[in-house]
Amino acid sequence: MSNDYSQLLTTFPLFAGYTSTGTEWFVTHGRIRQCAAREVLLTEGDAATTVVLVLTGAVEQFVARANGEIPIGSTGPGQVLGDVQFVGGLAHPASARATAGTAVLEWTGPAFQRLTSGDAQFAERVMTQTAHALAVQAESLIASLAALKEAIR
């Protein structure tokens, strides 16, 4: 089964140009986790100890507040979660859960450090993907704040 996931990784932009033999290294340094719908992968406020790569399915991010859950966004195959928090030594700002049957590749913090320090191309791609995701979230936040300000006027 690990070979199936190694082959799947070669279809993600994060691993463009890698062979399935090359991506096997990433699979063997982590743990494949099959998640049921609504299974929580990361919990808001918890210390970041793992980094997650979505393999199949989707993961939704949300924050829980007294008046209910507020959706933040969703992540699909080939996307990484928890890397910024792990590298920055931060707690998770939101929870993340599978929206349906979802497979993820989980790396412990030390394993993720080995992967990024051992492969500069992978580290650069993770950083680029993360920067893009943060920029999209910032744009969305700014638009939401502007709309809220207009509604208050």
C-alpha positions as a Markdown table, in Angstrom:
| # | Residue | x | y | z |
|---|---|---|---|---|
| 1 | Met | 0.0 | 0.0 | 0.0 |
| 2 | Ser | 2.9 | 2.4 | 0.7 |
| 3 | Asn | 3.8 | 2.1 | -3.0 |
| 4 | Asp | 0.3 | 3.3 | -3.9 |
| 5 | Tyr | 0.8 | 6.4 | -1.8 |
| 6 | Ser | 4.3 | 6.9 | -3.1 |
| 7 | Gln | 2.9 | 6.9 | -6.6 |
| 8 | Leu | 0.1 | 9.3 | -5.5 |
| 9 | Leu | 2.6 | 11.8 | -4.1 |
| 10 | Thr | 4.2 | 12.1 | -7.6 |
| 11 | Thr | 0.9 | 13.7 | -8.8 |
| 12 | Phe | 1.0 | 16.5 | -6.3 |
| 13 | Pro | 2.8 | 19.8 | -7.2 |
| 14 | Leu | 4.7 | 19.6 | -4.0 |
| 15 | Phe | 6.5 | 16.5 | -5.4 |
| 16 | Ala | 6.6 | 17.4 | -9.1 |
| 17 | Gly | 9.6 | 15.7 | -10.7 |
| 18 | Tyr | 10.0 | 13.1 | -8.0 |
| 19 | Thr | 9.7 | 9.4 | -8.9 |
| 20 | Ser | 7.7 | 7.0 | -6.7 |
| 21 | Thr | 11.0 | 5.7 | -5.5 |
| 22 | Gly | 11.9 | 9.2 | -4.4 |
| 23 | Thr | 8.6 | 9.8 | -2.7 |
| 24 | Glu | 8.8 | 6.5 | -0.8 |
| 25 | Trp | 11.3 | 8.3 | 1.4 |
| 26 | Phe | 8.6 | 10.7 | 2.5 |
| 27 | Val | 6.1 | 8.0 | 3.1 |
| 28 | Thr | 8.4 | 5.8 | 5.2 |
| 29 | His | 9.3 | 8.8 | 7.4 |
| 30 | Gly | 5.6 | 9.3 | 8.3 |
| 31 | Arg | 2.5 | 7.3 | 9.1 |
| 32 | Ile | -0.5 | 6.8 | 6.9 |
| 33 | Arg | -3.8 | 7.5 | 8.7 |
| 34 | Gln | -7.2 | 6.6 | 7.4 |
| 35 | Cys | -9.7 | 9.1 | 8.8 |
| 36 | Ala | -13.5 | 8.7 | 9.1 |
| 37 | Ala | -15.8 | 11.7 | 8.3 |
| 38 | Arg | -15.6 | 14.3 | 11.1 |
| 39 | Glu | -12.5 | 12.8 | 12.7 |
| 40 | Val | -10.4 | 15.5 | 14.2 |
| 41 | Leu | -6.8 | 15.7 | 13.0 |
| 42 | Leu | -5.6 | 18.9 | 14.7 |
| 43 | Thr | -7.2 | 20.6 | 17.7 |
| 44 | Glu | -7.3 | 24.4 | 18.2 |
| 45 | Gly | -5.0 | 25.4 | 21.0 |
| 46 | Asp | -2.9 | 22.2 | 21.1 |
| 47 | Ala | 0.8 | 22.4 | 20.6 |
| 48 | Ala | 1.9 | 21.5 | 17.0 |
| 49 | Thr | 3.7 | 18.2 | 17.2 |
| 50 | Thr | 2.8 | 16.8 | 13.8 |
| 51 | Val | 2.6 | 18.0 | 10.2 |
| 52 | Val | -0.1 | 16.5 | 8.0 |
| 53 | Leu | -0.2 | 16.0 | 4.2 |
| 54 | Val | -3.7 | 15.4 | 2.9 |
| 55 | Leu | -3.5 | 12.4 | 0.5 |
| 56 | Thr | -7.2 | 11.8 | -0.4 |
| 57 | Gly | -10.5 | 13.4 | 0.7 |
| 58 | Ala | -10.6 | 16.8 | 2.3 |
| 59 | Val | -10.0 | 18.5 | 5.6 |
| 60 | Glu | -12.0 | 21.4 | 6.9 |
| 61 | Gln | -10.6 | 23.9 | 9.4 |
| 62 | Phe | -12.8 | 25.6 | 11.9 |
| 63 | Val | -12.7 | 27.4 | 15.3 |
| 64 | Ala | -15.1 | 26.6 | 18.1 |
| 65 | Arg | -16.8 | 29.5 | 19.9 |
| 66 | Ala | -19.5 | 29.8 | 22.5 |
| 67 | Asn | -22.1 | 30.3 | 19.7 |
| 68 | Gly | -20.9 | 27.4 | 17.6 |
| 69 | Glu | -18.3 | 26.6 | 15.0 |
| 70 | Ile | -16.9 | 29.1 | 12.5 |
| 71 | Pro | -15.6 | 27.5 | 9.3 |
| 72 | Ile | -12.2 | 28.8 | 8.3 |
| 73 | Gly | -11.5 | 26.9 | 5.0 |
| 74 | Ser | -10.8 | 23.5 | 3.6 |
| 75 | Thr | -7.7 | 21.7 | 2.4 |
| 76 | Gly | -7.5 | 19.0 | -0.2 |
| 77 | Pro | -5.0 | 16.4 | -1.6 |
| 78 | Gly | -1.4 | 17.6 | -1.8 |
| 79 | Gln | -1.8 | 20.3 | 0.8 |
| 80 | Val | 0.1 | 20.5 | 4.1 |
| 81 | Leu | -1.3 | 21.4 | 7.5 |
| 82 | Gly | 0.5 | 22.3 | 10.8 |
| 83 | Asp | 3.9 | 23.1 | 9.3 |
| 84 | Val | 3.8 | 26.8 | 10.2 |
| 85 | Gln | 2.7 | 26.1 | 13.8 |
| 86 | Phe | 5.4 | 23.4 | 14.2 |
| 87 | Val | 8.2 | 25.4 | 12.8 |
| 88 | Gly | 7.1 | 28.5 | 14.7 |
| 89 | Gly | 6.5 | 26.6 | 18.0 |
| 90 | Leu | 2.9 | 27.8 | 18.0 |
| 91 | Ala | -0.4 | 26.3 | 19.0 |
| 92 | His | -2.9 | 25.4 | 16.3 |
| 93 | Pro | -5.1 | 28.4 | 15.6 |
| 94 | Ala | -7.9 | 26.3 | 14.4 |
| 95 | Ser | -9.1 | 22.7 | 14.5 |
| 96 | Ala | -9.0 | 20.5 | 11.4 |
| 97 | Arg | -11.2 | 17.5 | 10.7 |
| 98 | Ala | -11.9 | 15.1 | 7.8 |
| 99 | Thr | -15.0 | 16.0 | 5.8 |
| 100 | Ala | -15.4 | 12.4 | 4.5 |
| 101 | Gly | -13.2 | 9.3 | 4.3 |
| 102 | Thr | -9.8 | 10.9 | 4.1 |
| 103 | Ala | -6.2 | 9.6 | 4.1 |
| 104 | Val | -3.4 | 11.7 | 5.4 |
| 105 | Leu | 0.3 | 11.2 | 5.8 |
| 106 | Glu | 1.4 | 12.4 | 9.3 |
| 107 | Trp | 5.0 | 13.3 | 10.1 |
| 108 | Thr | 6.2 | 13.8 | 13.7 |
| 109 | Gly | 8.0 | 17.1 | 14.2 |
| 110 | Pro | 11.4 | 15.6 | 14.2 |
| 111 | Ala | 10.6 | 13.6 | 11.0 |
| 112 | Phe | 9.4 | 16.7 | 9.3 |
| 113 | Gln | 12.6 | 18.5 | 10.3 |
| 114 | Arg | 14.7 | 15.6 | 8.8 |
| 115 | Leu | 12.7 | 15.7 | 5.6 |
| 116 | Thr | 13.0 | 19.5 | 5.1 |
| 117 | Ser | 16.7 | 19.7 | 6.1 |
| 118 | Gly | 17.5 | 16.7 | 3.9 |
| 119 | Asp | 15.8 | 18.0 | 0.8 |
| 120 | Ala | 16.1 | 21.7 | 0.0 |
| 121 | Gln | 13.7 | 21.5 | -2.9 |
| 122 | Phe | 11.0 | 20.0 | -0.7 |
| 123 | Ala | 11.5 | 22.6 | 2.0 |
| 124 | Glu | 11.3 | 25.4 | -0.6 |
| 125 | Arg | 8.1 | 23.9 | -2.1 |
| 126 | Val | 6.5 | 23.6 | 1.4 |
| 127 | Met | 7.4 | 27.1 | 2.2 |
| 128 | Thr | 6.0 | 28.4 | -1.1 |
| 129 | Gln | 2.7 | 26.4 | -0.7 |
| 130 | Thr | 2.4 | 27.7 | 2.9 |
| 131 | Ala | 3.1 | 31.3 | 1.9 |
| 132 | His | 0.4 | 31.1 | -0.8 |
| 133 | Ala | -2.1 | 29.6 | 1.6 |
| 134 | Leu | -1.4 | 32.4 | 4.1 |
| 135 | Ala | -1.8 | 35.1 | 1.5 |
| 136 | Val | -5.1 | 33.7 | 0.4 |
| 137 | Gln | -6.3 | 33.5 | 4.0 |
| 138 | Ala | -5.1 | 37.1 | 4.6 |
| 139 | Glu | -7.0 | 38.3 | 1.5 |
| 140 | Ser | -10.2 | 36.6 | 2.7 |
| 141 | Leu | -9.8 | 38.0 | 6.2 |
| 142 | Ile | -9.3 | 41.5 | 4.8 |
| 143 | Ala | -12.4 | 41.2 | 2.6 |
| 144 | Ser | -14.5 | 39.9 | 5.5 |
| 145 | Leu | -13.4 | 42.8 | 7.7 |
| 146 | Ala | -14.1 | 45.3 | 5.0 |
| 147 | Ala | -17.6 | 43.9 | 4.5 |
| 148 | Leu | -18.2 | 43.9 | 8.2 |
| 149 | Lys | -17.1 | 47.5 | 8.4 |
| 150 | Glu | -19.5 | 48.4 | 5.5 |
| 151 | Ala | -22.3 | 46.6 | 7.2 |
| 152 | Ile | -21.8 | 48.5 | 10.5 |
| 153 | Arg | -22.0 | 51.9 | 8.7 |
